[in-house]
């Protein structure tokens, strides 16, 4: 217990020296949980006699004493080890993203890996407005068509794995874990979190405004709202901070304490600090309607433009 407390103290000092203000803010919530846990354990130890001194005495039977004298060796002990498979945490994968890679946009060539059609729902008029990918390669789609109102899970060969039928239309989707996803219910001003194994809704997170694009980053849900803000929530629905975009924004992405977002009415794409300082602004061609945005491992930013049918 003393070691745990010392480690927390060391983490706090290290965060003060090296982490950003936003990381320190998130760390405080985590430390509070850890401190409360240690306090509960300590109080429990005071009441359940686990810290009492106990003396254990054993008196061997005469038969065992004779056995000890007669038998000099019970056998031989051998140690054999087998390397285990390393389980990579989501945080480790995100950390690896920031390692500089030599690929630049000039030497990147996009290649079509596979193409497939999503299966019909109640209506054959399918409207895919959101997409995300699981760590194991499965793909999640949000079908925002008025009659379908569903999430689709498919593999990269185009085979349908599962359909999650929703009560309301969903605009965007974000994978939280391999068994949990979140989706924005734009007309209900809510985010829904679903267990995909059981198809059960775990919780609804109410919003004060219509919610559009959704992404998940470092234990945070990041959502574009209709009041021209991007809001940061934890998985319990607590609002942690917000960023004013100043204009309508459909989609955003967070990488290494940097926020990227699109503005579809005026066409620029922005890269900013979470505090609001603008790194750069890129103007897409007029009326391109930039929507979806993401980054690759080299830090290149990709934007899907709806009206110009281009990936920039």
Steps between C-alpha positions, in 0.01 A plus 500: 500500500787734581652423158170581325475835676863583420441408135196731482705781652776440245249495214360833616843664511588357158174628352565848636837503323426330169126467424270751338236678703230287338682176591550622856130585522402147393764351734344669802176305447693174476709576812188581698360156417828330599525694825141417594570133431807501729302677771226235490756220520669670796171545687413138432831386646421689821172314553534144370807399706709424191792687659488303824818313589447125468741234627475157336655200668526148359585178677599222262377145561765240584430326168597812303812542713606145407414567133729804503788291635459213250423688176785717375355610165138546382591577139655763276361842414527634145393840370369540144379830359299586190477853361148637526325708236515868582158663530525855370285756675309763304717768662816324376365501147414867522847568635657324203307721261711800592831337397625688192490300178662603175179477293382834368200581288726520193597132512169356623304305242146399590411145396153347503526201736139386471154624406164367612137601534329529836192276529149638468299577810129572522576737215746439219580873500803481730656818639842435662596812700748358750778241505764370741720193526566254782855401593443155347403647158121483525323807361207680662257701285222740602199479265311828543220412258161588655359145484818304569629669822780248558868428559672240283809295588678349199838347426738631236375242248153655515335225706233616747589403858222669694224760476411720797151638456447839665187683606620826344713612204874506568733742323849390608662213688819453706657175621582514872612142555469176305163442667372858541409779258345846525275677247348847467119518487483837330125561529483392866803708613656187651799269481417132544755244627431140399640157593526336157515144638161525670361787284399667827512878546729567796412867538387818328702821539274804449632803311376858523514531120488281191803273477670412171851358460640273773846364575659315794848592620685419823195417713317804358197536276541803273183623327408781259194693619261722306583807714840520322694329779697179539435343841716254697325242722608204709318169454268581792372806315682764704594805293872572544563788261385658176648676197320767296537448124320824418314335212322178408718191536403141412806296589813513714799290603743518794864392478778576748322793670417649158146551376416474128154596371313587180260789433266405219330833431815710448724204395816549718665219700669593830775361721501654848620455855234377741536840665390670176827615340489438122790300350387529142197559281451343156233619256342226292365591159181701511183299571699180557309442829780335705356250750694194623857553625777274629882466519748231404807380691718763332283790616343562158140622518233355268166671437197356319319769298137412442400727209825477302522117543868530596736389774743779575 
